[in-house]
Amino acid sequence: MGKLGAMHNSMKHHVGASLGAYVSVLHHQPTRYADWESASLLGETERQYARSLSSTAAKCRFTQSHSCLKQLLADATETSPQEWQLVKDARGCWKCAQSNTLPKMYFSLSHSHQVTAIALSREAPIGIDIELQAHKIYPEQVAAAFHVNELKSLSKFSVIDQPTQTLKLWTAKEAYTKLTGLGPFLEPSTFEISVDPLRIKIPSSQNKIGFDSTELFLNGHSYRLTVAATKSKMRGDYV
């Protein structure tokens, strides 16, 4: 990973490998934003966006995660991080700028407290979501985010297992909306994902989308991490 990876305390994870994905989890280091602004690999568009963020913590998180992302892109393609430029698409999502010299790469980012999860793919759009498992969340507490059939499925689990399955499904739905590129424009209750195993129930997509989900323990905290990717590009089995 080199110096930048060490500065970020970035860790590789096997989750998503069966999807043809490269996943890394970054634990943000407390530091002054001014230090990261001067040392980061961000382009001017990214710097302007970082400056517009309201809090120092948000500025640091953005600059650290985007700097780490560019290092990961470089590591995956044997290029230099300075070659990679990130721009916003029509929906306001960050993506790799078109290039005649760099390979096509897809990425997805997710933030939870002091942690950022980054997923890369050479093959197709990808989505990732990470959530801190700090409190037990039951289906009825977040019912508006789930399809009626998903709520029925979750109700079949024991009271002990419901919080784990609820967060697993929540992260799968978040990852799927990122994969589609629709993000907040796609109402989560309008589509269905089966809980066990995770599988999209949209007829036109159910044979094309796969999921990989795991529980991570980082710095004394438990997180749920889920990746969504195009099934036809997957290698091996999926959860």
Protein Blocks (a to p, Z undefined) as FASTA:
>chain_A
ZZmlmmnopacdfehklnopacdddddddddfklmmmmmmbdfklmmmmmmpmbfklmmm
mmmmmmmmmmmmmmmnopafklpccdddfkopacddddfkbccdddddddehjbccdddd
fkbccdddddddfbccdfklmmmmpcfklmmmmmmpcfklmmmmmmmmmmmmmmmmmmno
nmmmlcfklpccdfbdcddfbfklmmmbccddddddeehiacdddddddfklpgcjdZZ
